[in-house]
Amino acid sequence: MLLVLLRILYLATINLKQMLTTKRNKFTLPPNLAYLNCAYMSPLLKSVEKAGIRGLRKKRNPSTITTEDFFYDTELLRTAYAQLIHAPEPRRIVIIPSVSYGMANVVKNLPVQRGEHIIVAAEQFPSNYYPWKSLCDETAAEVKIVSPPDGYINRGKQWNERMLEAINTKTRAVAIGHVHWADGTKFNLEAIRKRTRDVGALLIVDGTQSVGAMPFDVQTIQPDALICAGYKWLLGPYSIGLAYYGEAFDNGRPVEENWINRSASEDFAGLVNYKDTYQAGALRYEVGEHSNFILVPMLLKAVQQLNNWGVERIQEYCRQLSAPAIESLTTLGYRIEDEPWRGGHLFGIRLPDGIEMDKAKQMLLKNKVFVSYRGNAIRVSPNIYNTGHDLQRLVKALTKSVGLTAAQR
Ligand SMILES: Cc1ncc(COP(=O)(O)O)c(C=O)c1O
């Protein structure tokens, strides 16, 4: 008996060690705000802010900015991000200013013709829709939009099934997120990868709403491209993101021709000895002036911090934090996707019949609960700076919305 008790105690200690505790003191969020909106934009880590200020000040005296500085932090950033997404070749990772830029490189190198199609999920984020729309308009191909079922029972499961059914030999690419940006519905990328491979289609993933908070393994999923903005779950600044391009893009043409992406660009004196070849891996796709001395060190600090905490642990932290709130809200009649089909860090709440969105918004605002409204869902997206108290405030506000509506009937 004693041995069993000791074992339980030992396991509990391990579990405690592995669980993350709140990291709110590493940020400067106002104390009275329940900020549940990382899907909109993450707050700034203090360490990231400091890195930005250091970078800004560096240009006070340009004589201290060396040739190596153009390459050094960018290489560190590739390596740190490669660790985060389990990519074996860091030089397949490039710096981009936005998701639309990363997608533009994909679209430029994806031949498609009349009769073929590109698959996207319904109401997908515009930067992962317009590039495909424009490509298909030019080539008379089709953007095939896969919608969820109308009801809320087994919605995520059925949406995934529809996605797999839509893929056929006319599919040139499936371009989706790991989770849907509006309500966190999770897509089974492994299954989609298998199906796309069977028919010879590419898998292009927008990781903006998942990478950094939900594990992503390049070696398991084997995407042809993974495009990700840096200012949400990567905890970085605005206007910098990261793109991974697989072998399908090895001999492609980038959307712009920049000096630093050509071979031997480290030799500044020899830059006008123009080169026909590019730097190794996917570096041809990197945005011009990517050695941004402010944004790169900031994103680097953020990604290093994420590696240090561990993405699996962040996902588990968010999942455990949200679980009691999800249970309470479901009991009140709010509709939330089943656990296997939603992100632990991002979920949509759909209102019970008869509750007006304006009432819910009013209550959340009054209680200083900061969330987003996307489509017909209240989008809730906690991260490691949140505590159980923040989620309780969400429940309190939404409980009052139900009460208010009942009182008015
Ligand atoms: C899924 C997703 N992709 C991309 C973006 C940002 O796109 P871009 O970097 O092109 O502005 C967002 C912003 O909300 C998003 O939610």
PDBQT file of the ligand as one rigid body, heavy atoms in Angstrom, charges set to zero:
ROOT
HETATM    1  C1  LIG A 501      -5.080  32.151 -40.540  1.00  0.00    +0.000 C 
HETATM    2  C2  LIG A 501      -4.433  33.476 -40.791  1.00  0.00    +0.000 A 
HETATM    3  N1  LIG A 501      -3.527  33.577 -41.760  1.00  0.00    +0.000 NA
HETATM    4  C3  LIG A 501      -2.912  34.746 -42.014  1.00  0.00    +0.000 A 
HETATM    5  C4  LIG A 501      -3.184  35.889 -41.284  1.00  0.00    +0.000 A 
HETATM    6  C5  LIG A 501      -2.447  37.154 -41.584  1.00  0.00    +0.000 C 
HETATM    7  O1  LIG A 501      -2.204  37.285 -42.985  1.00  0.00    +0.000 OA
HETATM    8  P1  LIG A 501      -1.169  38.347 -43.547  1.00  0.00    +0.000 P 
HETATM    9  O2  LIG A 501       0.141  38.040 -42.903  1.00  0.00    +0.000 OA
HETATM   10  O3  LIG A 501      -1.150  38.113 -45.013  1.00  0.00    +0.000 OA
HETATM   11  O4  LIG A 501      -1.668  39.698 -43.159  1.00  0.00    +0.000 OA
HETATM   12  C6  LIG A 501      -4.145  35.819 -40.264  1.00  0.00    +0.000 A 
HETATM   13  C7  LIG A 501      -4.514  37.010 -39.481  1.00  0.00    +0.000 C 
HETATM   14  O5  LIG A 501      -5.469  37.036 -38.748  1.00  0.00    +0.000 OA
HETATM   15  C8  LIG A 501      -4.768  34.579 -40.018  1.00  0.00    +0.000 A 
HETATM   16  O6  LIG A 501      -5.681  34.439 -39.021  1.00  0.00    +0.000 OA
ENDROOT
TORSDOF 0
